[in-house]
């Protein structure tokens, strides 16, 4: 194992790197064989001024971004079959559609906090709403309806994100305000039959989640643990031998994630201004650097050849894009 010490502000240290005592060395990065490559981003599209709610405070912003001007906070990127990118704006209860040319249109605005969004293979648009639970959006008329608002009459703490399995099962996180002080976040599976199973009830701020290509392992970003957990499935659908797949660092932590067909995990970090790319064995192989702000909250793979990574950068209300064809 090699620990490379690099003097320069452009290098972000990989969590778990061997501590360096030499004061002239600013950062370190750990890798096995090949140093992680740097991939730059460019601006795909930024929220138009007409949609920004400048000077408006919300309960969500007061709780999650106290004292920080928040005219929007975009998340949840997902593509439809026509190449339109859907995203949510949490504090203002809005869902937008961005055309391939970067033009924004408002799909709906409602009394809620849409936090995550995924478009199913059949075109259904599902939303993880922090206030209401799991919802479904009809993009034709902007109507949004509840799918699941509680478990056994108990309201959710605050749903964050969701992932759709190929058989129609919905995996979602119930994050609320959990953290190291209160490790009670939950990860659920809602089967297509309607059965709801709690897979984890000790999560440390469960956030983004994604299945591996075989759909036998679920990866969950635990933001306040600054780690991604790996949840292998047993034959009965329960999880066992849950462990940390990778550990990160920073004032926030891993947020939205996606995985490509080769099993490489793309992890957006909500405070480091990067998306980190991990090989199936957990080795850091690339870092994708934001050309805008530090809040890389979520990611989606797009493009005709599925060789572009789209990133929501929430501090600036921007969607960035990176060429990942060389990975």
C-alpha positions in Angstrom: 0.0 0.0 0.0 1.3 3.4 -1.0 0.7 6.7 0.8 1.5 9.6 -1.5 2.2 13.0 0.1 1.5 15.8 -2.2 2.1 19.5 -1.5 -0.7 21.4 -3.1 -4.1 22.9 -2.4 -5.8 21.1 -5.3 -5.5 17.6 -3.7 -8.2 16.3 -1.5 -7.0 13.7 1.1 -8.5 10.3 1.0 -10.1 9.4 4.3 -8.0 6.9 6.2 -4.7 8.2 4.9 -1.7 7.7 7.2 -1.2 10.8 9.3 1.7 12.9 8.2 3.8 14.8 10.8 5.9 16.8 8.4 4.4 20.3 8.6 5.4 21.1 5.0 3.2 18.5 3.6 -0.4 19.8 3.3 -2.4 16.7 2.3 -2.1 12.9 1.8 -3.9 10.4 -0.4 -4.0 6.7 0.1 -4.3 4.3 -2.8 -3.3 0.8 -3.7 -1.6 0.9 -7.1 -2.7 3.8 -9.2 -3.3 7.3 -7.7 -6.9 8.4 -8.1 -7.4 10.5 -11.3 -8.8 14.0 -11.3 -11.9 14.6 -13.5 -13.0 18.2 -14.0 -16.6 19.4 -14.4 -18.3 22.1 -16.3 -21.6 23.9 -15.8 -24.5 22.1 -17.5 -27.2 24.5 -16.3 -27.9 26.8 -13.4 -31.3 27.7 -11.9 -32.7 30.8 -13.7 -33.0 33.9 -11.6 -36.8 33.9 -12.0 -37.0 30.7 -10.0 -34.7 31.8 -7.1 -36.5 32.7 -3.9 -34.0 35.3 -2.7 -34.5 36.6 0.8 -37.1 34.0 1.7 -36.6 31.9 4.7 -38.2 28.5 5.3 -38.5 26.1 8.2 -36.4 23.6 6.3 -33.6 26.1 5.8 -33.7 27.4 9.4 -33.2 23.8 10.6 -30.7 22.6 8.1 -28.9 25.7 6.9 -29.2 28.2 9.8 -27.9 31.7 8.9 -27.1 30.7 5.3 -29.0 32.5 2.5 -30.9 29.8 0.7 -32.8 30.8 -2.4 -33.0 27.1 -3.4 -31.6 23.7 -2.5 -31.6 21.3 -5.4 -31.3 17.5 -5.2 -32.6 14.3 -6.6 -31.5 14.2 -10.3 -33.1 11.6 -12.4 -33.6 11.2 -16.2 -36.7 10.3 -18.1 -36.7 8.3 -21.3 -36.5 11.5 -23.4 -33.4 12.8 -21.7 -35.1 15.4 -19.5 -33.5 15.7 -16.1 -35.8 16.1 -13.2 -34.6 17.6 -9.9 -36.2 18.7 -6.6 -35.9 22.0 -4.7 -36.4 20.9 -1.1 -37.2 24.0 0.9 -39.7 25.4 -1.6 -41.5 22.2 -2.4 -40.7 22.4 -6.1 -39.9 19.9 -8.8 -38.2 21.0 -12.0 -37.6 19.5 -15.4 -34.4 20.5 -17.3 -34.4 19.9 -21.1 -31.3 18.5 -22.9 -30.5 22.1 -23.9 -30.5 23.2 -20.3 -33.8 25.0 -20.2 -35.7 24.8 -16.9 -39.4 24.4 -16.4 -41.4 24.1 -13.2 -43.4 20.8 -13.1 -45.1 21.4 -9.7 -45.0 23.3 -6.5 -46.7 22.0 -3.4 -46.7 22.0 0.4 -43.9 19.6 1.0 -40.1 19.1 1.1 -39.2 16.8 -1.8 -35.8 15.4 -1.0 -35.2 12.6 -3.4 -36.6 11.6 -6.8 -36.3 8.6 -9.1 -37.9 7.8 -12.4 -38.8 4.1 -12.9 -38.4 2.2 -16.1 -42.1 2.4 -16.7 -42.0 6.2 -16.4 -43.4 6.5 -12.9 -41.9 9.4 -11.0 -41.4 8.6 -7.3 -40.4 11.2 -4.6 -39.0 10.8 -1.1 -40.6 13.8 0.7 -39.1 14.8 4.1 -42.5 16.0 5.3 -44.9 13.5 3.8 -43.1 10.2 3.0 -43.1 8.4 -0.4 -45.0 10.2 -3.1 -45.8 9.8 -6.8 -45.8 12.7 -9.3 -47.8 12.9 -12.4 -45.7 15.2 -14.6 -48.6 15.7 -17.1 -50.6 17.8 -14.7 -48.2 18.4 -11.8 -50.3 16.4 -9.3 -48.5 14.6 -6.5 -50.1 11.9 -4.4 -49.0 9.9 -1.4 -47.9 6.3 -1.7 -46.7 5.6 1.8 -47.0 8.2 4.6 -46.4 6.1 7.8 -45.5 2.7 9.2 -48.1 1.1 11.4 -49.6 4.6 12.1 -46.2 6.0 13.0 -45.0 8.9 10.9 -41.6 8.8 9.3 -38.9 10.9 10.8 -38.1 12.5 7.4 -37.6 10.5 4.3 -34.5 11.5 2.3 -33.8 9.4 -0.8 -35.0 6.3 -2.6 -33.8 3.7 -5.1 -35.8 1.4 -7.4 -35.1 -2.2 -7.9 -35.7 -3.9 -11.2 -38.6 -5.9 -9.8 -40.4 -2.7 -8.6 -39.3 -2.8 -4.9 -38.6 0.7 -3.5 -35.7 1.1 -1.1 -35.7 4.4 0.9 -34.0 6.1 3.8 -35.8 7.7 6.8 -33.1 10.2 7.9 -34.8 12.9 10.0 -32.3 14.7 12.2 -30.4 11.5 13.2 -26.6 11.5 13.7 -23.9 10.2 16.0 -25.9 11.6 18.9 -29.0 9.7 17.8 -28.2 6.7 15.6 -31.8 5.7 14.9 -32.1 6.4 11.2 -33.9 3.8 9.2 -33.6 2.1 5.8 -36.7 0.5 4.4 -37.8 -1.8 1.6 -41.3 -1.4 0.2 -42.0 -4.4 -1.9 -44.2 -4.3 -5.0 -46.6 -6.4 -3.0 -47.0 -3.6 -0.5 -45.0 -5.3 2.3 -42.8 -2.8 4.2 -39.6 -4.1 5.9 -37.2 -2.2 8.0 -33.6 -3.3 7.1 -31.7 -1.0 9.4 -32.9 1.0 12.4 -29.5 2.1 13.7 -28.5 4.4 10.8 -26.3 7.4 11.4 -28.2 9.9 9.1 -29.0 7.5 6.2 -29.1 9.4 3.0 -28.4 8.3 -0.6 -28.7 4.6 -1.5 -28.1 2.4 -4.5 -28.1 -1.4 -5.3 -25.2 -3.0 -6.9 -25.6 -4.5 -10.4 -26.6 -7.9 -9.1 -29.1 -6.4 -6.6 -27.6 -8.5 -3.8 -26.0 -5.6 -2.0 -27.4 -2.2 -0.9 -25.0 0.7 -0.4 -26.2 3.5 1.9 -24.6 6.9 2.6 -24.5 7.5 6.3 -23.9 11.3 6.2 -23.1 12.0 9.9 -20.9 8.9 10.1 -19.0 10.2 7.1 -19.1 6.8 5.6 -20.9 4.5 3.1 -22.3 1.3 4.6 -22.5 -2.0 2.7 -25.6 -4.1 3.4 -25.5 -7.6 1.9 -28.8 -9.4 1.5 -29.6 -12.8 2.9 -31.9 -15.2 1.0 -34.9 -14.1 3.0 -34.3 -10.4 2.0 -32.9 -9.3 5.4 -29.4 -7.9 5.7 -26.5 -9.2 7.6 -22.8 -8.4 8.3 -23.4 -4.8 7.6 -20.1 -2.9 7.4 -18.4 0.3 6.3 -17.5 0.2 2.6 -15.5 3.4 2.7 -14.9 6.3 5.2 -14.7 10.0 4.3 -14.2 13.2 6.2 -15.4 16.8 6.3 -18.0 19.0 8.0 -20.9 17.1 6.3 -20.6 13.7 4.6 -21.6 11.5 1.7 -24.9 12.3 0.2 -26.5 11.1 -3.1 -24.9 8.1 -4.9 -25.2 6.1 -8.1 -23.4 3.1 -9.5 -22.5 2.2 -13.1 -22.8 -1.2 -14.8 -19.3 -2.1 -13.7 -20.1 -1.7 -10.1 -18.2 1.6 -9.5 -19.7 3.7 -6.9 -20.1 7.5 -7.4 -20.5 9.3 -4.0 -21.4 12.9 -3.9 -20.0 14.7 -0.8 -22.1 17.5 0.6 -19.2 19.6 1.9 -16.0 18.8 0.0 -17.0 19.9 -3.5 -16.3 16.5 -5.0 -17.8 13.3 -6.2 -15.6 10.3 -5.1 -15.5 7.2 -7.3 -14.8 3.9 -5.7 -14.0 0.6 -7.4 -16.0 -2.5 -6.3 -13.2 -3.4 -3.9 -13.5 -0.1 -2.1 -10.4 1.6 -3.6 -10.7 5.2 -4.5 -10.0 5.4 -8.3 -11.1 9.0 -9.1 -12.3 12.3 -7.8 -14.6 14.5 -9.7 -14.1 18.2 -8.8 -16.9 20.7 -8.6 -16.4 23.8 -10.8 -19.0 25.6 -8.7 -19.7 25.3 -4.9 -18.9 22.7 -2.3 -22.3 21.0 -1.9 -22.3 18.1 -4.3 -25.5 16.6 -3.0 -26.5 14.1 -5.6 -25.6 12.4 -8.9 -27.1 10.7 -12.0 -25.5 9.0 -14.9 -26.8 10.2 -18.3 -25.9 10.8 -21.9 -26.6 8.7 -25.0 -23.7 6.4 -24.1 -24.2 6.7 -20.3 -20.8 8.3 -20.1 -21.7 11.6 -18.4 -22.2 12.2 -14.7 -24.6 15.0 -13.7 -24.2 16.5 -10.3 -26.5 18.8 -8.3 -24.4 21.5 -6.6 -26.9 22.9 -4.1 -24.9 25.9 -2.8 -25.2 27.6 -6.2 -28.3 25.9 -7.6 -26.3 24.5 -10.4 -26.2 21.2 -12.3 -22.7 20.2 -13.3 -21.6 17.5 -15.8 -18.4 15.4 -16.0 -17.1 13.2 -18.8 -16.6 9.7 -17.2 -16.0 7.9 -20.5 -12.3 7.4 -19.6 -12.9 5.6 -16.3 
